[in-house]
Amino acid sequence: MGSSLLSSAAMFRVLFLVLNSLWLFPELASAGITRHYKFNIKLQNVTRLCHTKNIVSVNGQFPGPRIIAREGDRVVVNVVNHVPNNVTIHWHGVRQLRSGWADGPAYVTQCPIQTGQTYVYNFTITGQRGTLFWHAHISWLRSTVYGPIIILPKKNVPYPFVKPYKEVPIIFGEWWNADPEAVITQALQNGGGPNVSDAYTINGLPGPLYNCSAQDTFKLKVKPGKTYLLRLINAALNDELFFSIANHTLTVVDVDAIYVKPFKTDTILITPGQTTNLLLKAKPHFPNATFLMAARPYATGRGTFDNSTVAGLLHYEPPQKSSPSASSFKNLPVFKPTLPPLNDTSFAANFTRKLRSLANSQFPANVPKKVDKRFFFTVGLGTSPCPQNQTCQGPNNSTKFSASVNNVSFVLPTTAILQAHFFQQSNGVYTTDFPATPIFPFNYTGTPPNNTMASNGTKVVVLPFNTTVELVLQDTSILGIESHPLHLHGFNFFVVGQGFGNFDSKKDPPKFNLVDPVERNTVGVPSGGWVAIRFVADNPGVWFMHCHLEVHTSWGLKMAWIVKDGKLPNQKLPPPPSDLPQC
């Protein structure tokens, strides 16, 4: 009896200590688990458009495998390179809080994983839930090396919208019959624009609107009356996309792994690097029809682009009494969606304005109100000189295409910037004199200047820890106005303002939305306009910012921020892992 009472009392004390610990340290109650993955980078034969080629893949899959985790989980991915190409993997949109060594852009946070080498990416997902994606971050390898990151809420935490019957990743890509590495290598050599892709894909499949592709079609089968969560990812290299499903309304609930105020729409715009979660409510009864889901580009530049359309099929499961064969589905009428015109900038602007953070007590929008540093960056295309004794195919057939931020076309070093920063060996790797404003102001969206040449350099901006930043990104008309999806590594940011024409530092800031602006990691700089973002530099390390149109990145539309360590131990970047690849 005494023994039993003693054990009960001891158990009560243990339970009290546990509960007290959870009350004092609530993060212990929601601590995640560690999820392990292995990525074997290998060559794989894949056939699309009746064309078979050897592609770089992960585990022989195209697209690659899903990463599935909950908010708060640690993710460990062992990447083994079995191909001749150098490889890195970027976990696009993951904050990488104090884990910058795992971010992945080649020569920015790491040297590439060379043939036969292994590197373990190790990071924790903090404060994010929704959809992100991973992709190669070197040259144009992300044309085939990409896959979804599915972030579920913490256990027993519901979605702030109706629970879906099923969740379906839909990832857009681009397919070249040629080797994309050869495509960009040739373009950089001759200075002209690269050959455009031969098709767009949905989950790796071109669909019935392309030759020889009726069998290579993504099909989504739904049950009448059910609600589906579609996790859309734009992994295409060079094109923003309109997307719609014929005769169906979509509800936007999440972008870039951040919940938004739900709104209904027939069509969405999604730029490369962005993700969008949509609720699809199936029709209440079997409709005796099939519906196309289709995507095609939103194109604003002067250059050539792939103006084709990718489509998948939305099938309804018939009533159980009648179970038609696959052939009978072919006899059903097929409805096609109406997508906006290719250059519909008005739709693009109106759609992005509808995006708003939830901004409630559970999911607050912590918009920085006080700004420590303001930056004004122009982005756009320009030119660079044609080497002597060489014929170039850029503007006027006498120059090469170039792209820049504040007229600096970024040159990747041969040593990773993060390593040089951490070991204080920046000499010969980078300089810290990136201009905070354009060196040569002009009418940015008006008559182009006579001099279209961009300068070259590996220049960075250095920020003290916890600096609050306001950054205005201004499109330029040097070689024609054009939309640019800009991606910032290491941070989410709030999109506090946008507009057309030149940004006015006196008239525009009073109209900024500081209450419920959308929070993102990739934003489209409007064609012929500007966008203003704010973020807090609370993540020590080196963070890449670049256009997510891969051709523009290849031409130099990129730069880097260095955020210095804070004073406290948990505000400092840990040393690199022992297996960090060396150049």
Secondary structure in CASP SS format (residue, H / E / C, confidence):
PFRMAT SS
TARGET T0000
AUTHOR 0000-0000-0000
METHOD secondary structure of the structure
MODEL  1
M C 1.00
G H 1.00
S H 1.00
S H 1.00
L H 1.00
L H 1.00
S H 1.00
S H 1.00
A H 1.00
A H 1.00
M H 1.00
F H 1.00
R H 1.00
V H 1.00
L H 1.00
F H 1.00
L H 1.00
V H 1.00
L H 1.00
N H 1.00
S H 1.00
L H 1.00
W H 1.00
L H 1.00
F C 1.00
P H 1.00
E H 1.00
L H 1.00
A H 1.00
S H 1.00
A C 1.00
G C 1.00
I C 1.00
T E 1.00
R E 1.00
H E 1.00
Y E 1.00
K E 1.00
F E 1.00
N E 1.00
I E 1.00
K E 1.00
L E 1.00
Q E 1.00
N E 1.00
V E 1.00
T E 1.00
R E 1.00
L C 1.00
C C 1.00
H E 1.00
T E 1.00
K E 1.00
N E 1.00
I E 1.00
V E 1.00
S E 1.00
V E 1.00
N C 1.00
G C 1.00
Q E 1.00
F C 1.00
P C 1.00
G C 1.00
P C 1.00
R C 1.00
I E 1.00
I E 1.00
A E 1.00
R E 1.00
E C 1.00
G C 1.00
D C 1.00
R E 1.00
V E 1.00
V E 1.00
V E 1.00
N E 1.00
V E 1.00
V E 1.00
N E 1.00
H C 1.00
V C 1.00
P C 1.00
N C 1.00
N C 1.00
V E 1.00
T C 1.00
I E 1.00
H E 1.00
W E 1.00
H E 1.00
G C 1.00
V C 1.00
R C 1.00
Q C 1.00
L C 1.00
R C 1.00
S C 1.00
G H 1.00
W H 1.00
A H 1.00
D C 1.00
G C 1.00
P C 1.00
A E 1.00
Y C 1.00
V C 1.00
T C 1.00
Q E 1.00
C C 1.00
P C 1.00
I E 1.00
Q C 1.00
T C 1.00
G C 1.00
Q C 1.00
T E 1.00
Y E 1.00
V E 1.00
Y E 1.00
N E 1.00
F E 1.00
T E 1.00
I C 1.00
T C 1.00
G C 1.00
Q C 1.00
R C 1.00
G E 1.00
T E 1.00
L E 1.00
F E 1.00
W E 1.00
H E 1.00
A E 1.00
H C 1.00
I C 1.00
S C 1.00
W C 1.00
L H 1.00
R H 1.00
S H 1.00
T C 1.00
V C 1.00
Y E 1.00
G E 1.00
P E 1.00
I E 1.00
I E 1.00
I E 1.00
L E 1.00
P C 1.00
K C 1.00
K C 1.00
N C 1.00
V C 1.00
P C 1.00
Y C 1.00
P C 1.00
F C 1.00
V C 1.00
K C 1.00
P C 1.00
Y C 1.00
K E 1.00
E E 1.00
V E 1.00
P E 1.00
I E 1.00
I E 1.00
F E 1.00
G E 1.00
E E 1.00
W E 1.00
W C 1.00
N C 1.00
A C 1.00
D C 1.00
P H 1.00
E H 1.00
A H 1.00
V H 1.00
I H 1.00
T H 1.00
Q H 1.00
A H 1.00
L H 1.00
Q H 1.00
N H 1.00
G C 1.00
G C 1.00
G C 1.00
P C 1.00
N C 1.00
V C 1.00
S C 1.00
D C 1.00
A E 1.00
Y E 1.00
T E 1.00
I E 1.00
N C 1.00
G C 1.00
L E 1.00
P C 1.00
G C 1.00
P C 1.00
L C 1.00
Y C 1.00
N C 1.00
C C 1.00
S C 1.00
A C 1.00
Q C 1.00
D C 1.00
T C 1.00
F C 1.00
K E 1.00
L E 1.00
K E 1.00
V E 1.00
K C 1.00
P C 1.00
G C 1.00
K C 1.00
T E 1.00
Y E 1.00
L E 1.00
L E 1.00
R E 1.00
L E 1.00
I E 1.00
N E 1.00
A C 1.00
A C 1.00
L C 1.00
N C 1.00
D C 1.00
E E 1.00
L E 1.00
F E 1.00
F E 1.00
S E 1.00
I E 1.00
A C 1.00
N C 1.00
H C 1.00
T C 1.00
L E 1.00
T E 1.00
V E 1.00
V E 1.00
D E 1.00
V E 1.00
D C 1.00
A C 1.00
I E 1.00
Y E 1.00
V E 1.00
K E 1.00
P E 1.00
F E 1.00
K E 1.00
T E 1.00
D C 1.00
T E 1.00
I E 1.00
L E 1.00
I E 1.00
T C 1.00
P C 1.00
G C 1.00
Q C 1.00
T E 1.00
T E 1.00
N E 1.00
L E 1.00
L E 1.00
L E 1.00
K E 1.00
A C 1.00
K C 1.00
P C 1.00
H C 1.00
F C 1.00
P C 1.00
N C 1.00
A C 1.00
T E 1.00
F E 1.00
L E 1.00
M E 1.00
A E 1.00
A E 1.00
R E 1.00
P E 1.00
Y E 1.00
A C 1.00
T C 1.00
G C 1.00
R C 1.00
G C 1.00
T C 1.00
F C 1.00
D C 1.00
N C 1.00
S C 1.00
T C 1.00
V E 1.00
A E 1.00
G E 1.00
L E 1.00
L E 1.00
H E 1.00
Y E 1.00
E C 1.00
P C 1.00
P C 1.00
Q C 1.00
K C 1.00
S C 1.00
S C 1.00
P C 1.00
S C 1.00
A H 1.00
S H 1.00
S H 1.00
F H 1.00
K C 1.00
N C 1.00
L C 1.00
P C 1.00
V E 1.00
F E 1.00
K C 1.00
P C 1.00
T C 1.00
L C 1.00
P C 1.00
P C 1.00
L C 1.00
N C 1.00
D C 1.00
T H 1.00
S H 1.00
F H 1.00
A H 1.00
A H 1.00
N H 1.00
F H 1.00
T H 1.00
R H 1.00
K C 1.00
L C 1.00
R E 1.00
S E 1.00
L C 1.00
A C 1.00
N C 1.00
S C 1.00
Q C 1.00
F C 1.00
P C 1.00
A C 1.00
N C 1.00
V C 1.00
P C 1.00
K C 1.00
K C 1.00
V C 1.00
D C 1.00
K E 1.00
R E 1.00
F E 1.00
F E 1.00
F E 1.00
T E 1.00
V E 1.00
G E 1.00
L E 1.00
G E 1.00
T E 1.00
S E 1.00
P E 1.00
C C 1.00
P C 1.00
Q C 1.00
N C 1.00
Q C 1.00
T C 1.00
C C 1.00
Q C 1.00
G C 1.00
P H 1.00
N H 1.00
N H 1.00
S C 1.00
T E 1.00
K E 1.00
F E 1.00
S E 1.00
A E 1.00
S E 1.00
V E 1.00
N C 1.00
N C 1.00
V E 1.00
S E 1.00
F E 1.00
V C 1.00
L C 1.00
P C 1.00
T C 1.00
T C 1.00
A C 1.00
I H 1.00
L H 1.00
Q H 1.00
A H 1.00
H H 1.00
F H 1.00
F C 1.00
Q C 1.00
Q C 1.00
S C 1.00
N C 1.00
G C 1.00
V C 1.00
Y C 1.00
T E 1.00
T C 1.00
D C 1.00
F C 1.00
P C 1.00
A C 1.00
T C 1.00
P C 1.00
I C 1.00
F C 1.00
P C 1.00
F C 1.00
N C 1.00
Y C 1.00
T C 1.00
G C 1.00
T C 1.00
P C 1.00
P C 1.00
N C 1.00
N C 1.00
T C 1.00
M E 1.00
A C 1.00
S E 1.00
N E 1.00
G E 1.00
T C 1.00
K E 1.00
V E 1.00
V E 1.00
V E 1.00
L E 1.00
P C 1.00
F C 1.00
N C 1.00
T E 1.00
T E 1.00
V E 1.00
E E 1.00
L E 1.00
V E 1.00
L E 1.00
Q E 1.00
D E 1.00
T C 1.00
S C 1.00
I C 1.00
L C 1.00
G C 1.00
I C 1.00
E C 1.00
S C 1.00
H E 1.00
P E 1.00
L E 1.00
H E 1.00
L E 1.00
H C 1.00
G C 1.00
F C 1.00
N C 1.00
F E 1.00
F E 1.00
V E 1.00
V E 1.00
G E 1.00
Q E 1.00
G E 1.00
F E 1.00
G C 1.00
N C 1.00
F C 1.00
D C 1.00
S C 1.00
K C 1.00
K C 1.00
D C 1.00
P H 1.00
P H 1.00
K H 1.00
F C 1.00
N C 1.00
L C 1.00
V C 1.00
D C 1.00
P E 1.00
V C 1.00
E E 1.00
R E 1.00
N C 1.00
T E 1.00
V E 1.00
G E 1.00
V E 1.00
P C 1.00
S C 1.00
G C 1.00
G E 1.00
W E 1.00
V E 1.00
A E 1.00
I E 1.00
R E 1.00
F E 1.00
V E 1.00
A E 1.00
D C 1.00
N C 1.00
P C 1.00
G E 1.00
V E 1.00
W E 1.00
F E 1.00
M E 1.00
H E 1.00
C E 1.00
H C 1.00
L C 1.00
E H 1.00
V H 1.00
H H 1.00
T H 1.00
S H 1.00
W H 1.00
G C 1.00
L C 1.00
K E 1.00
M E 1.00
A E 1.00
W E 1.00
I E 1.00
V E 1.00
K C 1.00
D C 1.00
G C 1.00
K C 1.00
L C 1.00
P H 1.00
N H 1.00
Q H 1.00
K C 1.00
L C 1.00
P C 1.00
P C 1.00
P C 1.00
P C 1.00
S C 1.00
D C 1.00
L C 1.00
P C 1.00
Q C 1.00
C C 1.00
END
